[in-house]
Amino acid sequence: MATLQKSVSSFLMGSLATSYLLLLALSVQGGTAVPISSHCWLDKSNFQQPYITNRTFMLAKEASLADNNTDVRLIGEKLFHGVSVSYSCDKPGRVPSMGTWNGGDDGLGLPGYPLISVLLFPSHLQMSERCYLMKHVLNFTLEEVLLPQSDRFQPYMQEVVSFLARLSNRLSTCHIEGDDLHIQRNVQSLKDTVKKLGESGEIKAIGELDLLFMSLRNACV
């Protein structure tokens, strides 16, 4: 009888743990389910290459010296207005991906119970509207800014374009389910600003490649 009671108690504790984690996952965005995104992530190794990182920042520095409009910022708080913060199952402090809850100071003290979140949030699945947004900013920068200016800022331009094109290719299948109107509105605002400024806007966008690099890393890794 004692063994049966212990088993029932353990089962109830496990159920409570998984229910708590489910509610936690669903409350990440104010009590509603987080929009499911697919392939919206990049491996951190892409941003740990000293050579291409240096080339990207040097290109941005050279272009910024030619940027006479210091009143406008393309990549900043305004770009991310109303866009959810990145949610990654694999980042510390988030709901874990595959595995079991090990208890301890950061757990519920219920070692060995499987996480129901493994069914909801598979490894490397990013709940990231920001990464989706940055995908569109990256594509615009490549197609409408860097390619038209590809004969300038050598020798950095060619290498940086190749690097960013690889990132764009890896994000080609990144999408989110549901309404993305708020994201498209923010991206369109950036595009309109660049086009309104003409060549000056293109130079400004190149001068912010360091911000693009850091924003991609922060949103997609």
Number of C-alpha atoms within 10 A of each C-alpha: 6 7 8 9 10 11 12 12 12 14 13 12 16 19 16 14 20 18 15 14 17 17 13 15 21 15 13 16 14 8 11 11 13 18 17 17 20 18 20 29 25 20 13 12 9 16 15 11 10 10 8 16 17 14 18 25 20 18 23 24 17 16 20 19 11 12 17 10 13 8 5 12 15 19 18 12 9 13 21 18 11 12 17 17 16 17 22 24 22 18 14 8 9 13 20 20 21 17 13 16 20 15 13 10 7 9 11 14 13 17 13 12 18 17 22 19 21 16 10 14 20 14 14 18 19 30 25 28 28 23 31 31 24 26 27 19 22 21 18 16 21 21 11 15 20 20 14 12 15 14 11 14 15 11 11 19 22 16 14 21 17 12 15 20 16 13 19 20 12 16 23 15 14 21 19 19 10 9 9 14 9 14 22 15 12 19 20 16 15 21 17 13 15 22 15 11 14 12 14 16 22 22 24 26 25 28 23 22 24 21 17 23 17 13 17 23 20 14 23 26 22
